[in-house]
């Protein structure tokens, strides 16, 4: 089944070019020329991803996305912008974007990034534990006030953390050494997160800030 993408951009030429390119790549495409128009569409139709321009007349893309996230909508979103500098990318990601693409770009890059954010959306939990962020196949920590910081994980540790957050509360098998290393790294940066042993099954990630129930032992 083709994935549905909503393109939100007030530049008619770019919006039509993006729609043409994505349709040729097999996506079903809807378009909106403003945040207001997009809000109306999303009130009636569920889509798999958004391609959102940051700088638009009326309600800008960042404000639109922040409002969308506050309403509980977690649709994977790529934000497009002509603004440069890491601070702008950080603002977009902290505002709720799953990825951030600077103009100009190749349509193939947008297609690959769309496939990347749509695919994990079915496996990585939309409701990550407090302070934990997943983006672009990496895990970050954030207190909401400063720049998110990358958690340095080995391939096995990252694989385990993905399994433990698909969704959060999932029980995943792993070697005791990998589970111990991951637990120690999480405890250093997020004291409320812990990995507990579920006897005979594997390991489970718990968020002590969200629940006091202990379903296993260390």
C-alpha positions in Angstrom: 0.0 0.0 0.0 1.4 3.4 -1.0 2.2 5.8 1.8 0.3 9.2 1.9 2.4 12.3 2.2 1.0 15.8 2.8 3.2 18.6 1.4 2.7 22.0 3.2 4.4 24.8 1.3 3.3 28.3 0.2 5.6 28.3 -2.8 3.4 27.0 -5.6 6.3 26.0 -8.0 8.2 24.1 -5.3 5.1 22.4 -3.9 4.0 21.2 -7.4 7.6 20.0 -8.2 7.8 18.1 -4.9 4.4 16.5 -5.5 5.4 15.4 -9.0 8.6 13.9 -7.7 7.0 12.0 -4.8 4.2 10.7 -7.0 6.7 9.4 -9.4 8.4 7.6 -6.5 5.2 5.8 -5.6 3.8 8.1 -2.9 0.2 9.2 -2.7 0.5 13.0 -2.3 -1.8 15.7 -0.9 -0.8 19.3 -0.9 -1.6 22.4 1.2 -0.6 26.0 0.5 -0.7 27.1 4.1 -0.8 25.9 7.7 -4.5 26.7 7.9 -5.2 24.6 4.8 -3.1 21.7 6.2 -5.0 21.9 9.5 -8.3 21.4 7.7 -6.9 18.5 5.7 -5.5 16.8 8.8 -8.8 17.1 10.6 -10.4 14.9 7.9 -7.6 12.7 6.6 -4.8 10.6 8.3 -1.5 10.7 6.5 1.8 8.8 6.9 4.2 11.8 6.8 4.4 15.6 6.4 6.8 17.6 4.3 6.6 21.0 5.9 8.2 24.3 4.9 9.4 26.3 7.8 9.0 29.8 6.5 5.4 30.4 5.3 3.1 33.4 5.3 0.5 33.3 8.0 1.3 30.6 10.5 4.9 29.6 10.0 5.9 25.9 9.8 7.6 25.7 13.2 4.6 27.2 15.0 2.2 24.9 13.0 4.3 21.8 14.0 4.5 22.8 17.7 0.7 23.2 17.8 0.3 19.9 16.0 2.5 18.1 18.5 0.7 19.7 21.5 -2.6 18.4 20.1 -1.2 14.9 20.2 -0.6 14.4 16.5 2.7 12.5 16.0 2.7 12.2 12.2 6.4 11.9 11.1 7.6 15.2 9.7 10.4 16.5 7.6 10.9 20.2 7.9 12.3 22.1 4.8 14.1 25.4 5.2 16.4 27.9 3.5 17.7 28.8 7.0 21.2 27.6 7.7 23.1 26.9 10.9 22.9 24.1 13.5 20.8 26.3 15.8 17.9 26.3 13.2 18.1 22.5 12.8 18.0 22.1 16.6 15.0 24.4 16.8 13.2 22.4 14.2 13.9 19.1 15.9 13.0 20.3 19.3 9.8 21.8 17.8 8.7 18.3 16.8 10.4 17.6 13.4 11.7 14.1 12.8 14.2 15.3 10.2 15.4 18.6 8.9 16.3 19.2 5.2 18.0 22.4 4.1 17.3 23.9 0.6 18.4 23.3 -2.0 18.2 19.5 -2.1 17.7 16.7 -4.5 14.3 15.0 -4.7 16.0 11.7 -4.2 17.3 12.8 -0.8 13.8 13.8 0.3 12.5 10.4 -0.9 15.1 8.5 1.1 14.5 10.6 4.2 10.8 10.1 4.0 11.2 6.4 3.8 13.5 6.6 6.8 11.1 8.4 9.0 8.0 6.5 7.9 9.6 3.0 8.4 10.7 3.5 12.0 7.4 5.2 12.9 5.8 1.7 13.0 8.4 0.3 15.4 9.9 3.1 17.5 7.4 4.1 20.2 5.7 7.5 19.6 5.7 8.0 23.4 9.4 7.7 24.4 10.3 7.9 28.0 10.7 11.4 29.4 14.0 13.0 28.3 14.7 10.4 25.6 14.6 11.3 21.9 14.9 9.1 18.8 15.9 10.8 15.6 17.7 9.8 12.4 18.6 6.3 13.8 20.2 7.8 17.0 19.1 8.3 20.6 19.5 11.7 22.3 18.7 13.1 25.8 17.1 16.4 26.3 15.7 18.4 29.3 13.7 20.6 27.0 15.9 23.6 27.7 19.3 22.9 26.1 20.5 21.2 22.9 19.8 17.5 22.8 22.9 15.4 23.4 23.7 12.2 21.5 24.0 9.1 23.6 27.1 7.2 22.6 25.9 3.6 22.0 27.6 0.6 20.5 25.7 -1.2 17.7 24.4 -3.9 20.1 23.4 -1.3 22.7 21.5 0.7 20.1 19.8 -2.4 18.8 18.7 -3.4 22.3 17.4 0.1 23.1 15.4 0.1 19.8 13.8 -3.2 20.8 13.0 -1.9 24.3 11.2 1.1 22.9 9.1 -0.8 20.3 7.1 0.1 22.2 8.4 1.2 25.6 7.7 -1.6 27.9 8.5 -4.3 25.4 10.5 -7.3 26.6 13.7 -8.0 24.6 16.3 -10.7 24.7 20.0 -9.6 25.0 23.3 -10.7 26.5 23.7 -9.7 30.1 26.8 -7.7 29.3 25.1 -5.6 26.6 22.1 -5.0 28.9 24.4 -4.0 31.8 26.4 -1.6 29.6 23.2 0.0 28.3 21.7 0.3 31.8 24.8 2.0 33.1 24.8 4.5 30.2 21.2 5.3 30.7 21.5 5.7 34.5 24.3 8.2 34.0 22.2 10.6 31.9 18.6 9.7 32.8 18.3 8.6 36.4 14.6 7.7 36.1 15.2 5.1 33.4 16.2 1.6 34.3 16.5 -1.8 32.6 15.1 -4.7 34.6 15.4 -8.4 34.2 12.3 -10.4 33.3 13.2 -13.9 34.4 13.2 -16.4 31.5 12.3 -13.7 28.9 14.8 -10.9 28.7 15.0 -7.2 29.7 12.5 -4.4 30.0 13.0 -0.6 30.0 11.0 1.2 32.7 10.5 4.9 33.4 10.3 5.4 37.1 9.0 8.9 36.6 5.9 7.5 34.9 5.3 4.5 37.1 6.4 3.0 40.4 5.5 -0.5 39.5 8.5 -2.9 39.3 7.8 -5.9 37.1 11.0 -7.7 37.6 14.3 -7.7 39.5 17.8 -6.4 38.7 
